[in-house]
């Protein structure tokens, strides 16, 4: 039985009958942990219009840091 990582979508080969893995690596697990924490903080913030522009710029720069190539897994 196989399932897929909730973060990157790569296949996870399940080797036991216990609770299946949700993430393929600690990096994927950490991403979700920090993304959820950031979302809670962003909801609580009440920034000015200028601060919103800065935050949006930061989010755009972060989104551009996602690589278009794989470094660990091979694309199928």
C-alpha positions in Angstrom: 0.0 0.0 0.0 1.3 3.4 -1.0 0.3 6.9 -0.1 1.6 10.4 -1.0 3.3 13.1 1.0 0.9 15.9 2.0 3.5 18.5 1.2 5.4 17.6 -1.9 3.2 14.9 -3.4 6.0 12.3 -3.7 5.0 8.7 -3.1 5.6 7.2 0.3 6.0 3.4 0.4 4.3 2.1 3.5 6.3 -0.7 5.1 4.1 -1.4 8.2 0.4 -1.8 9.2 0.7 0.9 11.8 -0.3 4.5 11.3 0.8 5.5 7.8 3.4 8.2 7.3 2.0 11.6 6.3 5.2 13.2 5.1 8.2 11.8 3.2 10.8 13.7 5.2 11.4 16.0 8.1 11.7 18.9 5.7 8.1 18.3 4.5 6.8 17.9 8.0 8.6 21.1 9.1 7.2 23.0 6.2 3.7 22.2 7.2 4.4 23.0 10.8 5.8 26.4 10.0 3.2 27.2 7.3 0.4 26.5 9.8 2.1 28.7 12.5 2.6 31.5 9.9 -1.0 31.3 8.9 -2.2 31.7 12.5 0.1 34.8 12.9 -1.1 36.4 9.7 -4.7 36.0 10.7 -4.0 37.7 14.0 -2.0 40.6 12.5 -3.7 44.0 11.8 -1.1 45.6 9.5 -1.3 49.0 7.9 -1.7 49.2 4.1 2.0 49.8 3.7 2.9 46.8 6.0 0.5 44.6 3.9 2.5 45.5 0.8 5.7 44.5 2.5 4.2 41.2 3.8 2.9 40.4 0.3 6.3 41.1 -1.1 7.9 38.8 1.4 5.4 36.0 0.6 6.1 36.5 -3.1 9.9 36.2 -2.5 9.3 33.0 -0.5 7.2 31.5 -3.2 10.0 32.1 -5.7 12.4 30.1 -3.5 10.5 26.9 -4.3 12.7 25.0 -6.7 11.5 24.0 -10.1 13.8 21.0 -10.1 14.0 18.0 -7.8 17.1 17.4 -5.7 16.3 14.2 -3.9 13.6 12.5 -5.9 13.4 11.7 -9.5 10.5 13.0 -11.6 8.4 10.2 -13.2 
